[in-house]
Amino acid sequence: MTSREPTGPDGPRAVPFRQFILKMNGRCNLACRYCYLYAGPDSGWRHRPATPAAPVLDATAARIAEHAAAHGLTDIAVALHGGEPLLAEAATLGAVVDRVRAAVPADCTVHATVQTNGTLLDDDRLRTLAAHRIRVGVSLDGGLPAHNLARVDHAGRPSWPAAARGLRLLAEDRHRGSYAGVLCVVDLASDPAEVYESLLDFSPPAVDFLLPHGNRSVPPPGLPAPAERPAPYGDWLCTVFDRWWRSDRRRVRVRIFEECLALLLGVPAATESLGLRPFDAVVVETDGSIEQVDSLKSAYEGAAATGLDVFRHTFDEALAHPGVAARQAGLGALAGQCRRCPLVQVCGGGNYAHRYVAGEGFRHPSVYCADLQRLIRHIADRLAEAAAA
């Protein structure tokens, strides 16, 4: 396989942003006990307004349109995030997406989603979002109350009843066209098969499993693992993969598995955690600051900052930022150990944030190196078995 990195006469060429993450509310109605954004090392959210003012939204739409026109983009994604974005009125979210659609070139399609904890979903909000062609993704730790004990509100009350009610509503036929899927962070304390099957009870069209953010200086829960279980997150994901592969791969999409399969087959693909394709997402904060993705905030204070904003700077200027350039450098950004690894075209070094070592930066193997190898080799074995059958 080849890396398929875009090149020019002077080396790798910047790839335009195609994913624009707009912070629609910088606060959250939950106080999840593990939240890296509000309980992690970066406190930048405290110094920003809770919601973006109209000039921020106008300038953001104009900058997105400028970028799309300059690069001839025919498809872009606009993701409405927070905090909890539904703390803003659904009509406000719709108006933002309408602004962007009106501003971009006529041949550019805007795919809009909102990523929510689900607790504020109701019929009125879902109807409004659907009217503006905004799909809904829900973050959840599993499909049972016991899986979500850490997801509580600011008074310590469980969020599960409201989140489950919102998900059931979203899964109804009248709203199903707006259902983007469920995002679930892996929790080693929960049984993987139980988590997976409980999520299916909410009939999601897609599920995405994410590894909890951590790095080599501040490892995630369960790492470093005991010697007898050197890849606990890989084992967890392999258990879910086998359930999905044998029974459900035509029923529900699981992004990390589909992308891994594609990469093993030599098809260009990438998630934030797999593959070498240049990363193409950028964040606009509530004050108009242009930032890198939030996962970097799990590393250290200011890790996602660029010093740029939508009033004074273009997204092309953000592409030239050293941090963004490193995310797009493919093999060039990886540690020597990673570049020599036979799985590098599939693994891609793992999530950039997970490579961090305090005082040394990001040119290190992922803290999940063993787990990613375990998962990739397992999926490769299943592919080989299917080919031989």
C-alpha positions as CSV (number, residue, x, y, z in Angstrom):
1,M,0.0,0.0,0.0
2,T,1.1,3.6,-0.5
3,S,0.4,6.5,1.7
4,R,-1.5,8.6,-0.9
5,E,-0.3,11.8,0.7
6,P,-0.9,14.8,-1.6
7,T,2.4,16.3,-2.8
8,G,3.6,19.3,-4.7
9,P,7.0,20.4,-6.0
10,D,8.0,21.5,-2.5
11,G,6.8,18.4,-0.6
12,P,3.4,17.5,1.1
13,R,0.7,19.9,0.1
14,A,-1.9,21.2,2.7
15,V,-5.3,19.6,2.3
16,P,-8.3,22.0,2.7
17,F,-10.6,21.7,5.7
18,R,-13.8,19.8,4.9
19,Q,-15.1,19.5,8.4
20,F,-16.0,22.6,10.3
21,I,-16.9,22.2,14.0
22,L,-18.8,25.1,15.3
23,K,-19.1,25.6,19.1
24,M,-22.7,26.6,19.6
25,N,-22.6,26.6,23.4
26,G,-19.5,26.6,25.5
27,R,-21.2,25.1,28.5
28,C,-22.9,21.8,29.3
29,N,-26.0,20.8,31.2
30,L,-24.1,17.7,32.4
31,A,-21.0,17.3,34.6
32,C,-19.7,13.9,33.5
33,R,-17.1,12.8,36.0
34,Y,-14.5,11.9,33.3
35,C,-15.0,14.9,31.0
36,Y,-11.6,15.9,29.5
37,L,-13.0,19.2,28.2
38,Y,-14.3,20.6,31.5
39,A,-12.3,18.6,34.0
40,G,-9.1,18.3,32.0
41,P,-5.9,20.4,31.8
42,D,-7.3,23.1,29.5
43,S,-9.4,25.7,31.2
44,G,-9.8,27.9,28.1
45,W,-13.6,27.4,28.1
46,R,-13.9,29.5,31.3
47,H,-12.7,32.6,29.5
48,R,-15.0,32.4,26.5
49,P,-18.6,33.5,26.1
50,A,-21.2,30.7,26.5
51,T,-22.7,31.4,23.1
52,P,-21.4,32.9,19.9
53,A,-22.6,36.4,19.0
54,A,-24.1,37.2,15.6
55,P,-20.8,38.7,14.3
56,V,-19.0,35.5,15.1
57,L,-21.5,33.4,13.2
58,D,-21.6,35.8,10.2
59,A,-17.8,35.8,10.0
60,T,-17.6,32.0,10.4
61,A,-20.1,31.5,7.5
62,A,-18.1,33.9,5.3
63,R,-14.8,32.2,6.1
64,I,-16.2,28.7,5.4
65,A,-17.6,30.0,2.1
66,E,-14.3,31.6,1.2
67,H,-12.5,28.4,1.9
68,A,-14.9,26.3,-0.1
69,A,-14.7,28.6,-3.1
70,A,-10.9,28.8,-3.0
71,H,-10.5,25.1,-3.0
72,G,-13.4,24.1,-5.2
73,L,-15.1,22.0,-2.5
74,T,-18.3,20.4,-3.5
75,D,-19.1,18.8,-0.1
76,I,-18.4,20.0,3.4
77,A,-19.5,19.0,6.9
78,V,-20.7,21.4,9.5
79,A,-20.9,19.9,13.0
80,L,-22.6,21.8,15.7
81,H,-20.9,21.1,19.1
82,G,-20.5,22.3,22.6
83,G,-20.6,21.7,25.5
84,E,-24.1,20.9,24.8
85,P,-25.2,22.5,21.6
86,L,-28.9,22.1,22.3
87,L,-28.6,24.6,25.1
88,A,-29.1,26.9,22.1
89,E,-32.5,27.0,20.6
90,A,-32.9,24.5,17.7
91,A,-34.1,27.4,15.5
92,T,-30.8,29.2,16.3
93,L,-28.8,26.1,15.2
94,G,-30.9,25.9,12.0
95,A,-30.3,29.6,11.2
96,V,-26.5,29.0,11.5
97,V,-26.6,26.2,9.0
98,D,-28.8,28.2,6.7
99,R,-26.2,31.0,6.9
100,V,-23.5,28.7,5.8
101,R,-25.6,27.1,3.0
102,A,-26.5,30.6,1.7
103,A,-22.9,31.7,1.7
104,V,-21.1,28.7,0.1
105,P,-20.9,28.3,-3.7
106,A,-24.1,26.9,-5.3
107,D,-22.4,23.6,-6.1
108,C,-21.2,23.0,-2.6
109,T,-23.4,20.7,-0.4
110,V,-23.4,21.3,3.3
111,H,-23.9,18.2,5.4
112,A,-25.0,19.3,8.9
113,T,-25.1,17.4,12.2
114,V,-25.5,18.3,15.8
115,Q,-23.7,16.2,18.5
116,T,-25.7,16.1,21.7
117,N,-25.9,14.2,25.0
118,G,-29.6,13.6,24.1
119,T,-31.1,14.9,27.3
120,L,-32.7,17.9,25.7
121,L,-34.2,16.1,22.6
122,D,-38.0,16.5,22.2
123,D,-40.5,16.5,19.4
124,D,-40.3,20.3,18.7
125,R,-36.5,20.3,18.6
126,L,-36.3,17.3,16.3
127,R,-38.9,18.8,13.9
128,T,-37.0,22.1,13.8
129,L,-33.6,20.4,13.2
130,A,-35.2,18.2,10.5
131,A,-36.6,21.3,8.8
132,H,-33.1,22.6,8.5
133,R,-31.7,19.3,7.4
134,I,-29.6,18.8,10.5
135,R,-29.0,15.2,11.5
136,V,-28.5,14.2,15.2
137,G,-25.7,12.2,16.8
138,V,-26.0,11.2,20.4
139,S,-23.1,10.6,22.8
140,L,-23.7,7.8,25.3
141,D,-21.6,5.3,27.4
142,G,-23.9,2.4,26.7
143,G,-27.5,1.5,26.4
144,L,-28.2,0.7,30.1
145,P,-28.4,2.9,33.2
146,A,-25.4,1.1,34.7
147,H,-23.2,2.1,31.8
148,N,-23.9,5.8,32.3
149,L,-23.3,6.3,36.1
150,A,-20.6,8.9,35.4
151,R,-22.9,11.0,33.2
152,V,-24.7,13.2,35.8
153,D,-26.0,16.7,35.9
154,H,-24.5,19.5,38.0
155,A,-26.6,18.4,41.0
156,G,-25.3,14.9,40.7
157,R,-28.5,13.5,39.3
158,P,-28.3,10.8,36.6
159,S,-28.7,11.9,33.0
160,W,-29.8,8.4,31.8
161,P,-33.6,8.8,32.0
162,A,-33.6,12.0,29.8
163,A,-31.0,10.6,27.4
164,A,-32.8,7.3,27.0
165,R,-36.1,9.2,26.4
166,G,-34.5,11.4,23.8
167,L,-32.9,8.4,22.0
168,R,-36.2,6.5,21.9
169,L,-37.8,9.5,20.4
170,L,-35.1,9.9,17.8
171,A,-35.4,6.2,16.8
172,E,-39.2,6.6,16.0
173,D,-40.1,6.4,12.4
174,R,-41.2,10.0,12.2
175,H,-37.7,11.2,13.3
176,R,-35.5,8.4,12.0
177,G,-34.4,10.3,9.0
178,S,-32.6,12.7,11.3
179,Y,-30.8,9.9,13.2
180,A,-27.1,10.0,12.5
181,G,-26.0,7.5,15.1
182,V,-24.5,6.9,18.6
183,L,-21.0,7.7,19.7
184,C,-19.7,5.6,22.6
185,V,-16.4,5.9,24.5
186,V,-15.0,2.5,25.5
187,D,-15.2,1.7,29.2
188,L,-13.1,-1.3,30.3
189,A,-15.4,-1.6,33.4
190,S,-18.4,-2.5,31.1
191,D,-18.9,-5.8,29.3
192,P,-18.2,-5.1,25.6
193,A,-20.9,-7.5,24.3
194,E,-23.5,-6.0,26.7
195,V,-22.6,-2.5,25.8
196,Y,-22.8,-3.2,22.0
197,E,-26.1,-5.1,22.2
198,S,-27.7,-2.5,24.5
199,L,-26.9,0.3,22.0
200,L,-28.5,-1.7,19.3
201,D,-31.7,-1.6,21.3
202,F,-31.9,2.1,20.3
203,S,-31.8,1.1,16.6
204,P,-28.9,3.4,15.6
205,P,-28.0,3.5,11.9
206,A,-24.4,3.8,13.0
207,V,-22.3,3.4,16.1
208,D,-18.8,4.8,16.7
209,F,-16.6,3.5,19.5
210,L,-13.9,5.9,20.7
211,L,-10.9,5.3,22.9
212,P,-10.9,7.5,26.0
213,H,-8.4,10.4,25.7
214,G,-5.1,9.9,27.5
215,N,-1.4,9.9,26.5
216,R,1.9,8.5,27.6
217,S,2.3,11.0,30.4
218,V,-1.3,10.6,31.7
219,P,-2.5,7.2,30.6
220,P,-6.2,6.4,30.2
221,P,-7.9,4.1,32.8
222,G,-6.4,0.5,32.6
223,L,-3.1,1.5,31.0
224,P,-0.4,0.5,31.5
225,A,-2.2,-2.8,31.6
226,P,-1.1,-5.9,33.6
227,A,1.4,-8.1,31.7
228,E,-1.2,-10.8,31.3
229,R,-3.5,-8.4,29.4
230,P,-1.3,-6.1,27.4
231,A,-4.0,-4.7,25.1
232,P,-7.2,-4.4,27.2
233,Y,-8.9,-1.9,24.8
234,G,-8.0,-3.9,21.8
235,D,-9.5,-7.0,23.5
236,W,-12.6,-5.0,24.2
237,L,-13.0,-3.9,20.6
238,C,-12.2,-7.3,19.2
239,T,-15.1,-8.8,21.2
240,V,-17.5,-6.2,19.7
241,F,-16.0,-6.7,16.3
242,D,-16.8,-10.4,16.3
243,R,-20.4,-9.8,17.3
244,W,-20.8,-7.2,14.5
245,W,-18.9,-9.2,11.9
246,R,-20.9,-12.4,12.4
247,S,-24.3,-10.9,12.8
248,D,-24.8,-7.2,12.3
249,R,-22.5,-5.7,9.7
250,R,-25.4,-5.2,7.3
251,R,-27.6,-4.0,10.1
252,V,-25.5,-1.2,11.6
253,R,-22.4,0.7,10.6
254,V,-19.5,0.7,13.0
255,R,-17.1,3.4,11.9
256,I,-13.9,2.2,13.4
257,F,-14.4,-1.4,12.0
258,E,-15.5,-0.2,8.6
259,E,-12.5,2.1,8.3
260,C,-10.1,-0.6,9.5
261,L,-11.5,-3.0,6.9
262,A,-11.2,-0.4,4.1
263,L,-7.6,0.4,5.0
264,L,-6.6,-3.3,5.2
265,L,-8.1,-3.7,1.7
266,G,-6.1,-0.7,0.4
267,V,-9.1,1.7,0.1
268,P,-8.3,5.3,1.2
269,A,-10.1,5.9,4.5
270,A,-9.4,7.6,7.8
271,T,-10.8,8.3,11.2
272,E,-9.1,10.5,13.8
273,S,-7.6,7.3,15.1
274,L,-6.7,5.3,12.0
275,G,-5.1,5.9,8.6
276,L,-2.6,8.3,7.1
277,R,-4.9,10.6,5.2
278,P,-4.5,14.2,6.2
279,F,-6.8,15.3,9.0
280,D,-9.2,17.9,7.6
281,A,-11.2,19.2,10.6
282,V,-11.1,22.6,12.3
283,V,-13.0,24.2,15.2
284,V,-14.5,27.6,15.6
285,E,-15.0,28.5,19.3
286,T,-17.7,30.7,20.7
287,D,-15.5,33.8,20.6
288,G,-14.5,33.2,16.9
289,S,-11.1,31.7,17.8
290,I,-10.0,29.1,15.2
291,E,-8.7,26.0,17.0
292,Q,-7.6,22.5,16.4
293,V,-9.8,19.7,17.5
294,D,-10.8,19.4,21.2
295,S,-9.1,16.0,21.7
296,L,-5.8,17.9,21.9
297,K,-7.1,19.7,25.0
298,S,-6.6,16.4,26.9
299,A,-2.8,16.9,26.5
300,Y,-2.1,20.3,28.0
301,E,-3.4,23.8,28.4
302,G,-3.5,25.6,25.0
303,A,-2.7,22.5,23.0
304,A,-5.5,23.2,20.5
305,A,-4.9,27.0,20.2
306,T,-3.7,28.6,17.0
307,G,-3.8,32.3,17.9
308,L,-6.1,32.8,14.9
309,D,-9.7,33.9,14.6
310,V,-12.4,34.2,11.9
311,F,-12.4,38.0,12.0
312,R,-8.7,38.5,11.1
313,H,-7.6,35.2,9.5
314,T,-8.6,32.8,6.8
315,F,-8.8,29.0,7.1
316,D,-5.9,28.8,4.7
317,E,-3.9,30.6,7.4
318,A,-5.0,28.0,9.8
319,L,-3.8,25.3,7.4
320,A,-0.3,26.8,7.7
321,H,-0.3,26.6,11.5
322,P,2.5,24.2,12.7
323,G,0.0,22.1,14.7
324,V,-2.3,21.7,11.8
325,A,0.6,21.0,9.4
326,A,1.8,18.2,11.7
327,R,-1.7,16.6,11.7
328,Q,-1.5,16.6,7.9
329,A,2.1,15.4,7.6
330,G,1.3,11.6,7.5
331,L,4.4,9.5,7.9
332,G,6.5,12.6,8.5
333,A,4.8,13.3,11.8
334,L,5.4,9.8,13.2
335,A,8.0,8.4,15.5
336,G,10.7,6.2,13.8
337,Q,9.2,3.1,15.5
338,C,5.8,3.9,13.9
339,R,7.3,4.5,10.4
340,R,9.0,1.1,10.5
341,C,5.9,-0.7,11.6
342,P,4.2,-3.0,9.0
343,L,0.8,-1.8,10.2
344,V,1.5,2.0,9.8
345,Q,-0.7,2.4,6.7
346,V,-3.7,1.2,8.7
347,C,-2.9,2.5,12.1
348,G,-1.6,5.8,11.0
349,G,0.1,6.3,14.4
350,G,-3.3,6.4,16.2
351,N,-5.0,9.5,17.4
352,Y,-2.6,12.4,17.5
353,A,-3.5,13.4,21.1
354,H,-2.7,9.9,22.3
355,R,0.9,10.3,21.2
356,Y,1.8,13.1,23.6
357,V,4.6,13.0,26.1
358,A,4.9,15.9,28.5
359,G,7.8,18.1,27.6
360,E,8.5,16.2,24.4
361,G,5.5,16.7,22.1
362,F,3.6,14.3,19.9
363,R,6.3,12.4,18.0
364,H,5.8,9.1,19.9
365,P,3.8,5.9,19.5
366,S,0.3,6.1,20.7
367,V,-0.4,5.1,24.3
368,Y,-2.8,2.7,22.6
369,C,-0.2,1.2,20.3
370,A,-0.6,-2.4,21.6
371,D,-4.4,-2.1,21.5
372,L,-4.5,-0.8,17.9
373,Q,-2.1,-3.6,16.8
374,R,-4.4,-6.2,18.5
375,L,-7.5,-4.9,16.8
376,I,-5.9,-4.5,13.3
377,R,-4.4,-8.0,13.3
378,H,-7.6,-9.5,14.6
379,I,-9.7,-7.8,11.8
380,A,-7.1,-8.9,9.3
381,D,-7.4,-12.5,10.5
382,R,-11.2,-12.4,10.1
383,L,-10.8,-11.0,6.6
384,A,-8.4,-13.8,5.7
385,E,-10.8,-16.4,7.0
386,A,-13.6,-14.9,5.0
387,A,-11.4,-14.9,1.8
388,A,-10.5,-18.6,2.4
389,A,-14.1,-19.7,3.0
